[in-house]
Amino acid sequence: MLRAVYRSDPLRLRHQMELTNWKLDPVVPVAAFATAKAATAVAMAFSHPDAKAAAALKPPAIRKPAKVQSANSQ
């Protein structure tokens, strides 16, 4: 049984749903996860996100502060 009350609902209505006859391990055909549009999509190469990111990171350059001239030294 599921119950939900939405915070933004000014009436604070309760929504309830009962789920029965759950099929936890059904056989699902592969075609259920494919479409004609997906079949014609361009394949993209993927790599582990940490592989290149860690090598590309460099610490920021440290700049020396500019010398400030005092009014008396001019």
C-alpha positions as CSV (number, residue, x, y, z in Angstrom):
1,M,0.0,0.0,0.0
2,L,1.3,3.4,-1.0
3,R,0.2,6.7,0.5
4,A,1.2,10.2,-0.5
5,V,0.5,13.7,0.7
6,Y,2.0,16.5,-1.4
7,R,3.4,19.4,0.6
8,S,2.3,22.0,-2.0
9,D,-1.3,20.8,-1.9
10,P,-3.3,23.4,0.1
11,L,-6.0,20.8,0.8
12,R,-3.5,18.2,2.0
13,L,-5.4,15.5,0.1
14,R,-4.2,11.9,0.6
15,H,-3.5,9.7,-2.4
16,Q,-3.6,6.0,-1.8
17,M,-2.8,3.0,-4.1
18,E,-2.7,-0.7,-3.4
19,L,-0.4,-2.8,-5.5
20,T,-1.2,-6.5,-5.8
21,N,0.0,-9.6,-7.8
22,W,3.6,-8.4,-8.0
23,K,5.7,-10.3,-10.5
24,L,9.2,-9.8,-9.3
25,D,11.1,-12.0,-11.7
26,P,9.2,-12.0,-15.1
27,V,10.9,-12.9,-18.4
28,V,11.1,-9.6,-20.3
29,P,12.0,-9.8,-24.0
30,V,15.0,-7.8,-25.2
31,A,12.8,-6.0,-27.7
32,A,11.0,-4.3,-24.8
33,F,14.1,-2.1,-24.2
34,A,14.8,-1.2,-27.9
35,T,13.2,1.1,-30.4
36,A,13.8,1.7,-34.1
37,K,15.1,5.2,-33.3
38,A,17.6,3.9,-30.8
39,A,18.8,1.3,-33.3
40,T,19.8,4.0,-35.7
41,A,21.5,6.2,-33.1
42,V,25.2,7.0,-33.4
43,A,27.3,5.0,-30.9
44,M,29.4,7.0,-28.5
45,A,32.7,5.9,-26.9
46,F,32.8,6.0,-23.1
47,S,35.6,5.7,-20.7
48,H,35.9,5.7,-17.0
49,P,35.4,9.3,-15.8
50,D,38.4,9.2,-13.5
51,A,40.9,8.1,-16.1
52,K,41.4,11.4,-17.9
53,A,40.1,13.8,-15.4
54,A,42.7,13.0,-12.8
55,A,45.6,13.3,-15.3
56,A,44.2,16.6,-16.7
57,L,43.9,18.3,-13.3
58,K,46.7,20.7,-12.6
59,P,47.0,22.9,-9.5
60,P,46.4,26.6,-10.2
61,A,49.4,28.8,-10.9
62,I,50.4,30.8,-7.9
63,R,50.9,34.5,-8.7
64,K,53.1,36.7,-6.6
65,P,51.2,39.8,-5.4
66,A,52.1,43.0,-7.2
67,K,54.4,45.4,-5.4
68,V,52.6,48.3,-4.0
69,Q,54.4,51.6,-4.1
70,S,54.0,53.9,-1.1
71,A,53.2,57.6,-1.6
72,N,56.5,58.6,0.0
73,S,58.7,56.6,-2.5
74,Q,57.6,58.6,-5.6
